[in-house]
């Protein structure tokens, strides 16, 4: 491996064994299992406990991933976070792809009928979570989904949070994951795990 930076910023070279160990830890860190859940964190969540999650990054891909977690009986999404409150200019895989998936999830053909295009962000994500738990799961004593524009506020203010789902742009994955891990939260992250090999090593170390 070569490093073009000056000596002050040069990273230590990894042996083949160290590289494989870091790679194995990085791959294992991205695994999310249930009963008990083991992710990028310390102790497992006790079996039988509802796993509370905060979804960080709820654009188009983040909304798709969030919908998958909503369907898991042992999981409850309690908060969402995105710097964008709401807009209708997201990319999607086909005309009406996102809204049609949401309509299917909610069994509501009128959902999003006033949208001018693919609509995502923290406000529509929170509305989707509330509608799902209220109308589909019919959860008793359900409180409204928290909504944040800063992931640090989400982690600080959601006292019962077990873990976070990171679906932000790639260059934020490692930073948010490490921050959450240092606050005792489990992490499920979209690929890539990080933006550089060095960030991967730091994330694996934190896990």
N, C-alpha and C positions, 0 to 999 in steps of 0.2 A: 504494500500500500504506500502511496506517496501523498505528501501533504504540501500544498503550495503556499500555505500561510507562513508567516515568520515564526521564529522559535517560540515567541511568547504565547502564541495561540495554537501551537502544534499539539495535536491530540496524541496520547500514548498509542503506539501500535499494538494491535491485538495479535496474540499467537493464534494459530489455527484452532487449538483447543478452546481458548477464551472466546473466539468468534462463534464457535459452535454452541458453547454454553449460553452466550448472550442470545443467540438466535433461537435456541430451544426455549429459553425463558420468555422471549418475546412472543413466540407462537403460543405457548401455553397461557400467557397472560391474556390473550384475546378470547379465551374460551368461557362461555357462560353456560353453566349447568344449573339445574334446579333440584331442590330437596336433597341436600342443602345446596345453596348457590355458591359457586367458587369462581371468582373473577380476579381482576387485578387488585387484590386487597389482602387483608390479614385473615381474621377469623371468618368462618362460613356463617351465613345466616341460618338460624335454627330451622330444622325441618318443621313444616306445618305453619310457619309464620308467613304472612303476606309480605312480599318483597316490595318495598316502596322505591320508586324510581323517579328521577328528574331527567327530562330529555333536553339536552343542550344542543342547540342547532336544529331548528324545526322548519327548514326550507323544504324543498321537494323531497329529497332523499331522506331527510330527518323525519318528515311526516310519514313516509312509507314505513320506515323502521319503527316509528312510534306505534303505528297501527298494528304491526306484528306483535309488539309487546302488550298492547291493549287486549289482545285475544287470549293471552296466557292467564288462566284462572288464578294462579298463585302470585300474580304481579299486579300492582296498582301504580299507575302513573299519577304522581301527586303534584308535579310542577313541570313547567316548560320554560325554556329560555332561548331567546334569539335577539340579536341586535335590531332586527327588523320587526316592527310591530305587525305590519300587514301590507302586502302588495299582491298584485295579480299578474306578475310578469315572470313567473318561474318557468323553467324548462320542464317538459314532461315527455314521456315516451310515446305519446300519441294524443290526438285530440280528446280532451275530457278524461284522460287517464287518472289523474289524481282525484278529481271530484267523483268519478264513477266508483273508485275504490272506497271513498268515504261513504258514498250512498249505500254501497253494498254492506259495509261495516255497520252502518246505522239502520239499515233497512228503511231508508228514507229517500225516495226518488226525488224529493223537492230540495234536498240539501244543496246549498250553493247555487241555487237557481238565479241569484242576483249577481253572481260573480261575472267579471268582464274577461276573465282568463284564469290560468292556473294560480290559485290563491293560497299562499302559505305565510308563515310568520308566527310570532308568539300568540297573537290574539286569536286567529283562526284555529291554531293548535289547541289552545285552552278551551275554546268552544267545542271542539271535536271531542276532547277528553270528557268534558262535562256531559255532553249529549250521550256519549257511549255509556258512561257509568249510570246516568240517570234513566235513560230510556231502554237500553239493551240489557245491561247487567242488573239494573234496578237495585243498586247497592243501598242498604239502609245506612243512615247517618253519614252519607257522603258529603264531604266539604268541597267547595269549589277548587278547581285546579289553580295552583299558584302560577303567576306569570312574571318573568323577570327579563331584563335586558342585559344583566351582568351575571355570569355563572357564579361569581364569588358570592353575590347576594343570595342566590338560590341555595348554595351549600351552607351558608351561614344561617339562613332564616328557616329552612325546612328541617326542623329538629328531628323528625322521625325518618329522615332519608337514609335508606340502605345503600343506594348506589346511583350512578349516573350513566346515561347513554350519550356518547359523544358522536354527533353527526355534523360537526362544523366543517368548514373547509380544511384541507389537509394540514396546513401549517399550524393549526391550533390544537391538533389532536394530542400531541405529547404534553404541551403546557397544561391543558385542562386536566388530562389524565393524572399527571404528577400532582397537581394541586388537589384534586379530589382524593387521591391515595393518601396524601399527607394529612388529610382531614378524616381519614378512616373510612372512606367510602369505596365500595366496589365500583368497577368500571367496565362497561362494555363499549368498545370503540369501533368505529368504522375503520376499514383499511384506508390508507396505510397507517400503521401504528404511530409513525412519526415522520418527520421531514428530513431526517438524516440518520446515519448510523449512530452518531453520538447521542442523539435524542432517544433512539431506541434503547441504548445502553442505560441512559438515565431513567427511562420509564421502567425498564426491567428491574433496575436496582430499587426503585421506589416500590415496585410491586413485591 
